[in-house]
Amino acid sequence: MEQARLQRTRLPRTIDREAYTPAYLALVSNALSWGGSQLYTRRFGVGVNDWRVISALGNHPGSTAVEVCTVVGLDKSVVSRCVAGLAERGLVGIERTDGHRRLFLTQDGVRLHDELLPLALHREQVLLEGLEASEVEQLKSFLRRMFLNLPRLNDDPVRDGDPTGTGTASPPGPSPEIVAP
């Protein structure tokens, strides 16, 4: 069988990781998630997604799993697995009301939240070291605006009438409203 010809030189058109915003966002996000999961699991026995669910329920007691998904930006299957595990450990309670499964932290869940919160806030401080207060506010403003672009992020420009993928087609209709984290 003939071996396929291998590309041994750099392609003429590639993404420059130093100039590509999604690359930096992914690096920061991955480091936060992976490092948080390692640290939180070691210290508290919960991963970063568990912590996101616990934190969301601390802010929004009585949320449904779908509402938690919206708040934390996780897939429903991930949230469902987290809720099941947290409920099994006695950290989250489920109450059925009006045909909905409402989620609440138990007293053990509240205790875990309060123990983990200072570490989460410390990690944020470390992440933002070297930035002035005005720069932190500016960064948050930029991130909020980028967040509002997320509903259109996975649009297919070719399918949506822009055969070159350059963004020259008419913009799609209004984006659905989303809740900022």
Backbone as a chain_set.jsonl record, in Angstrom:
{"seq": "MEQARLQRTRLPRTIDREAYTPAYLALVSNALSWGGSQLYTRRFGVGVNDWRVISALGNHPGSTAVEVCTVVGLDKSVVSRCVAGLAERGLVGIERTDGHRRLFLTQDGVRLHDELLPLALHREQVLLEGLEASEVEQLKSFLRRMFLNLPRLNDDPVRDGDPTGTGTASPPGPSPEIVAP", "coords": {"N": [[0.848, -1.192, 0.0], [0.582, 2.183, -0.864], [2.144, 4.907, 0.734], [0.572, 7.852, 1.91], [1.249, 11.088, 0.619], [3.168, 13.237, 2.569], [2.786, 16.387, 4.126], [5.403, 18.445, 4.49], [6.249, 20.988, 4.91], [5.527, 24.241, 6.202], [2.195, 25.378, 5.905], [0.959, 27.777, 3.508], [-1.041, 29.481, 4.376], [-1.989, 30.021, 7.534], [-3.073, 29.961, 10.986], [-1.9, 32.443, 13.1], [-0.882, 31.912, 16.161], [-0.06, 33.735, 18.075], [-1.434, 36.021, 17.443], [-4.072, 35.351, 17.356], [-7.034, 35.648, 18.834], [-8.949, 33.688, 19.891], [-7.16, 31.595, 20.511], [-5.648, 32.468, 22.731], [-7.739, 32.864, 24.548], [-8.623, 30.215, 24.781], [-6.321, 28.981, 25.851], [-6.133, 30.265, 28.368], [-8.639, 29.588, 29.458], [-8.498, 26.75, 29.428], [-6.321, 26.329, 31.156], [-7.327, 27.431, 33.518], [-9.558, 25.753, 33.973], [-8.427, 23.104, 34.004], [-6.411, 23.349, 35.966], [-7.969, 24.26, 38.122], [-9.7, 22.086, 38.464], [-7.879, 20.07, 39.226], [-6.841, 21.145, 41.632], [-9.202, 21.672, 43.166], [-10.299, 19.123, 43.304], [-8.312, 17.727, 44.686], [-8.25, 19.157, 47.125], [-10.969, 19.389, 47.944], [-12.521, 17.377, 46.872], [-14.148, 17.753, 44.671], [-14.68, 18.521, 41.22], [-13.954, 21.133, 38.776], [-16.285, 21.606, 37.257], [-18.249, 20.658, 38.982], [-17.9, 22.54, 41.01], [-18.726, 24.84, 39.614], [-21.464, 24.325, 39.326], [-22.234, 24.208, 42.032], [-21.575, 26.828, 42.812], [-23.313, 28.253, 41.123], [-25.787, 27.444, 42.177], [-25.55, 28.53, 44.674], [-25.878, 31.197, 44.086], [-28.302, 31.159, 42.725], [-30.579, 29.7, 44.079], [-32.84, 26.954, 43.822], [-32.926, 26.688, 41.115], [-33.523, 25.13, 37.914], [-31.993, 22.338, 36.185], [-31.593, 23.086, 33.537], [-31.622, 25.86, 33.751], [-29.326, 26.206, 35.298], [-27.448, 25.351, 33.427], [-27.568, 27.483, 31.605], [-26.611, 29.579, 33.178], [-23.971, 28.776, 33.851], [-22.867, 28.004, 31.448], [-22.513, 25.385, 30.52], [-22.923, 22.149, 28.982], [-26.02, 20.341, 29.04], [-25.83, 17.599, 29.652], [-23.415, 17.444, 31.06], [-23.979, 19.04, 33.289], [-26.092, 17.562, 34.356], [-24.776, 15.157, 35.073], [-23.034, 16.193, 37.016], [-24.892, 17.19, 38.915], [-26.158, 14.792, 39.664], [-24.006, 13.414, 40.862], [-23.332, 15.224, 42.91], [-25.701, 15.255, 44.346], [-25.798, 12.608, 45.179], [-23.708, 12.637, 46.951], [-24.775, 14.174, 48.891], [-24.665, 16.931, 48.733], [-26.233, 18.487, 47.13], [-29.691, 19.026, 46.93], [-32.763, 17.826, 45.57], [-35.816, 19.072, 44.637], [-39.101, 18.469, 43.765], [-41.279, 20.494, 42.064], [-44.186, 21.883, 40.763], [-43.961, 20.297, 38.435], [-41.302, 20.583, 37.848], [-37.84, 19.957, 38.444], [-36.325, 21.259, 41.034], [-33.277, 22.627, 42.147], [-31.189, 22.694, 44.99], [-28.695, 23.77, 47.32], [-27.577, 21.647, 49.904], [-27.097, 21.747, 53.504], [-24.522, 20.718, 53.866], [-23.586, 21.19, 51.302], [-23.633, 23.986, 51.275], [-21.685, 24.471, 53.197], [-19.422, 23.379, 51.911], [-19.33, 25.103, 49.689], [-18.744, 27.536, 50.999], [-16.224, 26.963, 52.015], [-14.689, 26.536, 49.728], [-14.933, 28.866, 48.242], [-13.103, 31.08, 49.021], [-10.68, 30.13, 47.898], [-11.3, 30.013, 45.164], [-11.709, 32.745, 44.666], [-9.17, 33.687, 45.274], [-7.689, 32.515, 43.199], [-8.734, 33.977, 41.067], [-7.698, 36.501, 41.721], [-4.937, 36.015, 41.405], [-4.857, 35.474, 38.668], [-5.451, 37.993, 37.664], [-3.346, 39.555, 38.461], [-1.054, 42.24, 38.165], [-2.602, 43.817, 36.597], [-4.182, 46.975, 36.409], [-6.914, 48.404, 38.31], [-8.69, 49.741, 36.592], [-8.041, 48.522, 34.185], [-8.862, 45.908, 34.683], [-11.626, 46.285, 34.818], [-12.044, 47.153, 32.212], [-11.236, 44.853, 30.804], [-13.226, 43.053, 31.692], [-15.427, 44.306, 30.55], [-14.84, 43.991, 27.82], [-14.926, 41.162, 27.686], [-17.615, 40.696, 28.344], [-18.885, 41.831, 26.111], [-17.887, 40.173, 24.109], [-19.075, 37.827, 24.961], [-21.729, 38.352, 24.356], [-21.629, 37.993, 21.642], [-21.588, 35.287, 21.3], [-23.969, 33.738, 20.535], [-23.929, 33.887, 17.73], [-21.583, 32.724, 17.038], [-21.213, 30.098, 16.086], [-22.404, 30.128, 13.627], [-22.628, 29.265, 10.203], [-20.87, 30.695, 7.752], [-20.806, 30.137, 4.977], [-23.078, 28.548, 4.536], [-24.904, 30.465, 5.28], [-25.038, 32.272, 3.202], [-22.638, 33.509, 2.513], [-20.359, 32.784, 0.493], [-17.559, 32.898, 0.498], [-16.789, 32.96, 3.093], [-15.933, 35.237, 4.325], [-17.346, 37.083, 5.713], [-18.897, 38.884, 4.33], [-21.521, 38.659, 3.645], [-25.023, 39.422, 4.188], [-25.805, 40.262, 7.551], [-27.026, 37.861, 9.96], [-30.38, 37.557, 11.348], [-31.713, 39.05, 14.429], [-29.965, 38.055, 17.4], [-30.757, 35.422, 19.712], [-31.851, 36.224, 23.02], [-29.597, 36.052, 25.701], [-28.508, 35.034, 28.944], [-26.171, 36.74, 30.783], [-23.2, 35.535, 32.419]], "CA": [[0.0, 0.0, 0.0], [1.375, 3.394, -1.01], [1.965, 5.871, 1.832], [0.108, 9.157, 1.449], [2.282, 12.114, 0.613], [3.111, 14.013, 3.806], [3.107, 17.814, 4.018], [6.584, 18.625, 5.336], [6.547, 22.413, 5.084], [4.418, 25.019, 6.745], [1.201, 25.802, 4.914], [1.087, 29.205, 3.223], [-2.07, 30.235, 5.099], [-2.251, 29.38, 8.817], [-3.411, 30.866, 12.087], [-0.794, 32.874, 13.95], [-1.38, 31.761, 17.52], [0.25, 34.944, 18.844], [-2.364, 37.086, 17.074], [-5.409, 34.772, 17.248], [-7.685, 35.814, 20.127], [-9.465, 32.436, 20.46], [-6.082, 30.758, 21.049], [-5.368, 32.93, 24.09], [-8.9, 32.556, 25.396], [-8.616, 28.776, 25.039], [-5.217, 28.685, 26.766], [-6.509, 30.721, 29.706], [-9.766, 28.774, 29.908], [-8.032, 25.396, 29.71], [-5.481, 26.359, 32.361], [-8.226, 27.648, 34.66], [-10.369, 24.553, 34.194], [-7.612, 21.968, 34.375], [-5.789, 23.635, 37.261], [-9.025, 24.3, 39.127], [-10.164, 20.722, 38.711], [-6.849, 19.378, 40.001], [-6.78, 21.736, 42.972], [-10.474, 21.474, 43.886], [-10.459, 17.688, 43.57], [-7.365, 17.374, 45.739], [-8.591, 19.783, 48.411], [-12.379, 19.318, 48.341], [-13.189, 16.217, 46.295], [-15.049, 18.145, 43.575], [-14.01, 19.107, 40.068], [-14.322, 22.509, 38.456], [-17.685, 21.666, 36.832], [-19.038, 20.551, 40.215], [-17.833, 23.85, 41.664], [-19.56, 25.78, 38.855], [-22.857, 24.038, 39.679], [-22.403, 24.641, 43.431], [-21.56, 28.295, 42.812], [-24.566, 28.724, 40.504], [-26.896, 27.229, 43.112], [-25.373, 29.511, 45.74], [-26.437, 32.458, 43.587], [-29.647, 30.961, 42.176], [-31.201, 28.5, 44.665], [-34.113, 26.574, 43.229], [-32.826, 26.635, 39.653], [-33.596, 23.831, 37.24], [-30.73, 21.994, 35.534], [-31.481, 23.903, 32.323], [-31.235, 27.211, 34.186], [-27.92, 26.13, 35.69], [-26.697, 25.3, 32.164], [-27.515, 28.84, 31.058], [-25.777, 30.406, 34.051], [-22.562, 28.378, 33.849], [-22.396, 27.767, 30.086], [-22.142, 23.986, 30.327], [-23.893, 21.279, 28.343], [-26.961, 19.741, 29.985], [-25.353, 16.29, 30.11], [-22.378, 17.693, 32.06], [-24.658, 19.519, 34.498], [-26.849, 16.429, 34.907], [-23.822, 14.275, 35.761], [-22.579, 16.89, 38.22], [-25.995, 17.215, 39.875], [-26.34, 13.427, 40.165], [-22.899, 13.134, 41.775], [-23.437, 16.101, 44.083], [-26.866, 14.789, 45.113], [-25.4, 11.337, 45.8], [-22.814, 12.985, 48.064], [-25.51, 14.953, 49.875], [-24.313, 18.345, 48.619], [-27.34, 19.125, 46.413], [-30.987, 18.391, 47.088], [-33.67, 18.015, 44.435], [-37.209, 19.2, 45.071], [-40.02, 18.503, 42.621], [-42.301, 21.522, 42.237], [-44.843, 22.3, 39.507], [-43.434, 19.52, 37.322], [-39.885, 20.888, 37.642], [-36.899, 19.515, 39.476], [-35.607, 22.435, 41.533], [-32.021, 22.235, 42.78], [-30.784, 23.514, 46.127], [-27.579, 23.266, 48.111], [-27.881, 21.188, 51.262], [-26.206, 22.409, 54.452], [-23.162, 20.28, 53.521], [-23.244, 21.914, 50.083], [-23.347, 25.375, 51.668], [-20.393, 24.434, 53.884], [-18.397, 23.205, 50.883], [-19.278, 26.373, 48.955], [-18.072, 28.553, 51.803], [-14.817, 26.577, 52.159], [-14.013, 26.621, 48.442], [-15.037, 30.229, 47.707], [-11.871, 31.881, 49.121], [-9.689, 29.631, 46.954], [-11.723, 30.458, 43.826], [-11.448, 34.187, 44.585], [-7.709, 33.837, 45.239], [-7.258, 32.182, 41.838], [-9.062, 35.135, 40.229], [-6.707, 37.552, 42.022], [-3.671, 35.637, 40.773], [-5.047, 35.643, 37.23], [-5.514, 39.413, 37.318], [-2.164, 40.267, 38.957], [-0.368, 43.07, 37.184], [-3.558, 44.696, 35.919], [-4.768, 48.052, 37.205], [-8.365, 48.247, 38.495], [-9.368, 50.187, 35.366], [-7.814, 47.502, 33.168], [-9.732, 44.782, 35.02], [-12.976, 46.663, 34.382], [-12.039, 47.157, 30.746], [-11.206, 43.448, 30.399], [-14.565, 42.502, 31.919], [-16.31, 44.89, 29.534], [-14.547, 43.295, 26.559], [-15.419, 39.789, 27.784], [-19.092, 40.735, 28.275], [-19.265, 42.075, 24.719], [-17.599, 38.942, 23.383], [-20.102, 36.88, 25.38], [-22.943, 38.65, 23.6], [-21.44, 37.497, 20.271], [-21.597, 33.825, 21.275], [-25.041, 33.088, 19.763], [-23.61, 33.859, 16.298], [-20.243, 32.178, 16.864], [-21.216, 28.856, 15.326], [-23.06, 30.273, 12.333], [-21.811, 28.829, 9.071], [-20.986, 31.791, 6.774], [-21.092, 29.621, 3.636], [-24.494, 28.174, 4.538], [-25.714, 31.661, 5.476], [-25.017, 33.167, 2.043], [-21.326, 34.123, 2.3], [-19.599, 31.652, -0.045], [-16.118, 32.996, 0.747], [-16.528, 32.885, 4.522], [-15.215, 36.455, 4.716], [-18.211, 37.966, 6.478], [-19.451, 39.938, 3.484], [-22.957, 38.456, 3.426], [-25.871, 40.154, 5.122], [-25.785, 39.653, 8.876], [-28.252, 37.141, 10.303], [-31.344, 38.305, 12.163], [-31.31, 39.295, 15.813], [-29.574, 36.894, 18.19], [-31.638, 35.185, 20.858], [-31.356, 36.807, 24.251], [-28.944, 35.109, 26.598], [-28.235, 35.578, 30.257], [-24.735, 36.836, 31.04], [-22.821, 34.851, 33.669]], "C": [[0.887, 1.247, 0.0], [1.076, 4.359, 0.139], [1.53, 7.208, 1.252], [1.254, 10.156, 1.532], [2.095, 12.998, 1.837], [3.511, 15.454, 3.555], [4.243, 18.098, 4.993], [6.983, 20.077, 5.52], [5.296, 23.109, 5.611], [3.479, 25.43, 5.618], [1.305, 27.305, 4.7], [0.094, 30.067, 4.019], [-2.411, 29.486, 6.381], [-2.648, 30.434, 9.844], [-2.158, 31.16, 12.889], [-1.298, 32.883, 15.384], [-1.127, 33.005, 18.37], [-0.753, 36.066, 18.573], [-3.826, 36.626, 17.078], [-6.07, 34.763, 18.632], [-8.24, 34.505, 20.688], [-8.379, 31.529, 21.045], [-5.766, 31.169, 22.482], [-6.528, 32.642, 25.033], [-8.932, 31.08, 25.752], [-7.505, 28.4, 26.015], [-5.567, 29.082, 28.197], [-7.627, 29.847, 30.265], [-9.322, 27.363, 30.283], [-7.184, 25.346, 30.972], [-6.336, 26.554, 33.605], [-9.001, 26.382, 34.983], [-9.531, 23.385, 34.687], [-7.001, 22.182, 35.76], [-6.81, 23.658, 38.382], [-9.509, 22.906, 39.475], [-9.162, 19.95, 39.559], [-6.845, 19.854, 41.452], [-8.046, 21.453, 43.775], [-10.696, 19.996, 44.224], [-9.552, 17.267, 44.723], [-7.805, 17.905, 47.105], [-10.003, 19.486, 48.89], [-13.144, 18.133, 47.764], [-14.212, 16.55, 45.228], [-14.22, 18.734, 42.445], [-14.528, 20.506, 39.778], [-15.776, 22.607, 37.988], [-18.626, 21.509, 38.021], [-19.075, 21.903, 40.924], [-18.71, 24.872, 40.932], [-21.04, 25.582, 39.197], [-23.131, 24.512, 41.111], [-22.475, 26.16, 43.51], [-22.855, 28.865, 42.224], [-25.734, 28.57, 41.464], [-26.763, 28.123, 44.337], [-25.971, 30.855, 45.363], [-27.903, 32.341, 43.182], [-30.292, 29.706, 42.769], [-32.553, 28.218, 44.023], [-34.104, 26.562, 41.722], [-33.084, 25.225, 39.156], [-32.225, 23.562, 36.62], [-30.519, 22.843, 34.273], [-31.067, 25.33, 32.677], [-29.773, 27.251, 34.621], [-27.037, 26.101, 34.443], [-26.52, 26.696, 31.581], [-26.564, 29.707, 31.865], [-24.298, 30.062, 33.897], [-22.005, 28.075, 32.46], [-21.89, 26.355, 29.86], [-23.274, 23.233, 29.656], [-24.762, 20.601, 29.398], [-26.478, 18.386, 30.501], [-24.277, 16.442, 31.184], [-23.023, 18.125, 33.37], [-25.433, 18.37, 35.146], [-25.941, 15.467, 35.66], [-23.334, 14.912, 37.062], [-23.659, 16.864, 39.294], [-26.193, 15.831, 40.481], [-25.255, 13.09, 41.188], [-22.977, 13.955, 43.05], [-24.612, 15.686, 44.964], [-26.519, 13.494, 45.846], [-24.503, 11.584, 47.013], [-23.503, 13.833, 49.127], [-25.196, 16.438, 49.854], [-25.407, 19.156, 47.93], [-28.597, 18.314, 46.685], [-31.88, 18.739, 45.914], [-35.091, 18.013, 44.968], [-38.088, 19.296, 43.83], [-41.164, 19.473, 42.93], [-42.878, 21.886, 40.879], [-44.271, 21.568, 38.293], [-41.971, 19.784, 37.018], [-39.067, 20.314, 38.777], [-36.064, 20.725, 39.869], [-34.404, 21.971, 42.346], [-31.636, 23.23, 43.87], [-29.519, 22.923, 46.735], [-28.113, 22.757, 49.441], [-26.965, 21.959, 52.214], [-24.751, 21.988, 54.221], [-22.684, 20.982, 52.252], [-22.893, 23.361, 50.362], [-21.968, 25.439, 52.327], [-19.246, 24.296, 52.867], [-18.223, 24.484, 50.069], [-18.452, 27.395, 49.718], [-16.595, 28.243, 52.035], [-14.046, 26.789, 50.859], [-13.964, 28.052, 47.897], [-13.753, 31.048, 47.85], [-10.78, 31.428, 48.146], [-10.025, 30.08, 45.532], [-11.427, 31.952, 43.648], [-9.945, 34.472, 44.549], [-7.185, 33.554, 43.837], [-7.58, 33.326, 40.879], [-8.046, 36.249, 40.453], [-5.376, 37.274, 41.342], [-3.75, 35.854, 39.269], [-4.948, 37.113, 36.824], [-4.325, 40.222, 37.829], [-1.502, 41.035, 37.831], [-1.298, 43.976, 36.398], [-4.057, 45.758, 36.896], [-6.281, 47.822, 37.295], [-9.119, 48.656, 37.228], [-9.192, 49.176, 34.236], [-8.675, 46.267, 33.412], [-11.154, 45.08, 34.565], [-13.076, 46.666, 32.863], [-12.042, 45.724, 30.21], [-12.587, 42.825, 30.558], [-15.558, 43.047, 30.907], [-16.103, 44.21, 28.186], [-15.13, 41.881, 26.581], [-16.946, 39.738, 27.715], [-19.56, 40.953, 26.834], [-18.994, 40.844, 23.861], [-18.653, 37.88, 23.71], [-21.391, 37.103, 24.593], [-22.846, 38.197, 22.138], [-21.576, 35.981, 20.165], [-22.754, 33.202, 20.489], [-24.735, 32.98, 18.268], [-22.297, 33.151, 16.0], [-20.211, 30.934, 15.986], [-22.046, 28.914, 14.051], [-22.093, 29.826, 11.248], [-21.93, 29.889, 7.984], [-21.294, 31.303, 5.368], [-22.567, 29.26, 3.528], [-25.377, 29.424, 4.59], [-25.545, 32.694, 4.358], [-23.7, 33.863, 1.8], [-20.388, 33.028, 1.795], [-18.109, 31.721, 0.237], [-15.788, 32.835, 2.223], [-15.821, 34.117, 5.057], [-16.081, 37.422, 5.509], [-18.848, 39.06, 5.655], [-20.938, 39.763, 3.198], [-23.748, 39.296, 4.421], [-25.832, 39.48, 6.48], [-27.086, 38.927, 9.152], [-29.158, 38.02, 11.141], [-30.872, 38.45, 13.591], [-30.989, 37.993, 16.545], [-30.56, 36.688, 19.316], [-31.011, 35.774, 22.111], [-30.718, 35.728, 25.105], [-28.651, 35.815, 27.904], [-26.737, 35.583, 30.48], [-24.401, 36.146, 32.356], [-22.553, 35.839, 34.79]], "O": [[1.834, 1.342, 0.782], [-0.083, 4.601, 0.477], [2.053, 7.648, 0.228], [2.114, 10.07, 2.409], [0.986, 13.456, 2.111], [4.479, 15.712, 2.841], [4.053, 17.999, 6.206], [7.957, 20.367, 6.214], [4.175, 22.618, 5.476], [3.915, 25.783, 4.522], [1.698, 28.033, 5.611], [0.361, 31.235, 4.298], [-3.049, 28.434, 6.332], [-2.565, 31.636, 9.592], [-1.442, 30.249, 13.305], [-2.058, 33.769, 15.773], [-1.896, 33.295, 19.286], [-0.903, 36.97, 19.395], [-4.724, 37.43, 16.829], [-5.706, 33.963, 19.494], [-8.026, 34.223, 21.867], [-8.648, 30.773, 21.979], [-5.63, 30.312, 23.356], [-6.326, 32.228, 26.174], [-9.231, 30.722, 26.891], [-7.723, 27.586, 26.913], [-5.324, 28.32, 29.132], [-7.566, 29.417, 31.417], [-9.716, 26.838, 31.325], [-7.314, 24.419, 31.772], [-6.1, 25.915, 34.63], [-9.088, 25.984, 36.145], [-9.88, 22.744, 35.678], [-7.066, 21.303, 36.619], [-6.556, 23.14, 39.47], [-9.705, 22.584, 40.646], [-9.546, 19.256, 40.5], [-6.845, 19.046, 42.381], [-7.97, 21.041, 44.933], [-11.214, 19.663, 45.29], [-9.973, 16.54, 45.623], [-7.742, 17.196, 48.109], [-10.234, 19.343, 50.091], [-14.298, 17.907, 48.129], [-15.061, 15.718, 44.908], [-13.188, 19.364, 42.678], [-15.429, 20.999, 40.455], [-16.444, 23.596, 38.291], [-19.678, 22.146, 38.07], [-20.126, 22.356, 41.378], [-19.37, 25.687, 41.577], [-21.782, 26.553, 39.339], [-24.153, 25.148, 41.367], [-23.336, 26.712, 44.195], [-23.42, 29.824, 42.748], [-26.58, 29.459, 41.56], [-27.766, 28.443, 44.975], [-26.506, 31.567, 46.213], [-28.658, 33.307, 43.284], [-30.532, 28.742, 42.043], [-33.313, 29.137, 43.719], [-35.159, 26.439, 41.099], [-32.889, 24.25, 39.882], [-31.392, 24.464, 36.543], [-29.4, 23.265, 33.982], [-30.252, 25.935, 31.98], [-29.064, 28.219, 34.344], [-25.994, 26.754, 34.406], [-25.435, 27.044, 31.117], [-25.797, 30.484, 31.298], [-23.459, 30.96, 33.821], [-20.795, 27.906, 32.306], [-20.947, 26.144, 29.097], [-24.438, 23.625, 29.746], [-24.306, 20.322, 30.507], [-26.696, 18.059, 31.667], [-24.232, 15.649, 32.124], [-22.658, 17.634, 34.438], [-25.421, 18.232, 36.369], [-26.281, 15.011, 36.752], [-23.234, 14.239, 38.089], [-23.378, 16.553, 40.452], [-26.378, 15.711, 41.692], [-25.548, 12.547, 42.254], [-22.719, 13.447, 44.141], [-24.526, 15.759, 46.19], [-26.902, 13.308, 47.001], [-24.538, 10.827, 47.984], [-22.897, 14.174, 50.143], [-25.43, 17.136, 50.841], [-25.499, 20.369, 48.12], [-28.576, 17.083, 46.674], [-31.767, 19.819, 45.333], [-35.515, 17.084, 45.656], [-37.837, 20.117, 42.948], [-41.904, 19.309, 43.899], [-42.13, 22.168, 39.943], [-44.114, 22.168, 37.23], [-41.445, 19.265, 36.033], [-39.531, 20.2, 39.912], [-35.195, 21.159, 39.112], [-34.505, 21.034, 43.138], [-31.743, 24.443, 43.693], [-29.3, 21.713, 46.672], [-29.0, 23.37, 50.035], [-26.137, 22.748, 51.76], [-23.844, 22.807, 54.362], [-21.509, 21.331, 52.14], [-21.966, 23.908, 49.764], [-21.182, 26.345, 52.053], [-18.238, 24.998, 52.951], [-17.098, 24.899, 49.791], [-17.569, 28.041, 49.154], [-15.797, 29.159, 52.231], [-12.879, 27.18, 50.886], [-13.038, 28.401, 47.164], [-13.336, 31.669, 46.872], [-10.035, 32.259, 47.625], [-9.136, 30.481, 44.781], [-10.948, 32.37, 42.593], [-9.503, 35.397, 43.867], [-6.325, 34.281, 43.34], [-6.794, 33.618, 39.977], [-7.583, 36.872, 39.497], [-4.758, 38.174, 40.774], [-2.807, 36.364, 38.664], [-4.42, 37.433, 35.759], [-4.289, 41.44, 37.656], [-1.399, 40.557, 36.702], [-0.84, 44.812, 35.619], [-4.32, 45.469, 38.063], [-6.859, 47.129, 36.458], [-10.078, 47.992, 36.836], [-10.095, 48.994, 33.419], [-9.163, 45.65, 32.466], [-11.814, 44.217, 33.987], [-14.08, 46.231, 32.3], [-12.771, 45.418, 29.266], [-13.067, 42.142, 29.653], [-16.441, 42.319, 30.454], [-17.067, 43.889, 27.491], [-15.755, 41.45, 25.613], [-17.507, 38.835, 27.095], [-20.523, 40.327, 26.391], [-19.789, 40.513, 22.981], [-19.071, 37.125, 22.833], [-22.064, 36.146, 24.212], [-23.869, 38.035, 21.472], [-21.669, 35.445, 19.061], [-22.53, 32.196, 19.816], [-25.233, 32.07, 17.606], [-21.932, 32.993, 14.836], [-19.267, 30.745, 15.219], [-22.357, 27.88, 13.459], [-20.881, 29.997, 11.374], [-22.978, 29.989, 7.346], [-21.988, 31.998, 4.626], [-23.232, 29.617, 2.556], [-26.466, 29.443, 4.016], [-25.874, 33.865, 4.546], [-23.638, 34.746, 0.945], [-19.689, 32.404, 2.594], [-17.443, 30.686, 0.216], [-14.633, 32.598, 2.575], [-15.185, 34.066, 6.109], [-15.602, 38.473, 5.934], [-19.296, 40.066, 6.205], [-21.552, 40.629, 2.575], [-23.189, 39.818, 5.386], [-25.827, 38.251, 6.558], [-28.136, 39.32, 8.645], [-28.758, 39.094, 11.591], [-29.768, 38.029, 13.935], [-31.645, 36.971, 16.344], [-31.14, 37.648, 19.825], [-29.788, 35.816, 22.245], [-31.243, 34.62, 25.215], [-28.56, 37.041, 27.959], [-26.094, 34.539, 30.378], [-25.198, 36.159, 33.294], [-22.224, 35.433, 35.904]]}, "num_chains": 1, "name": "protein.A"}
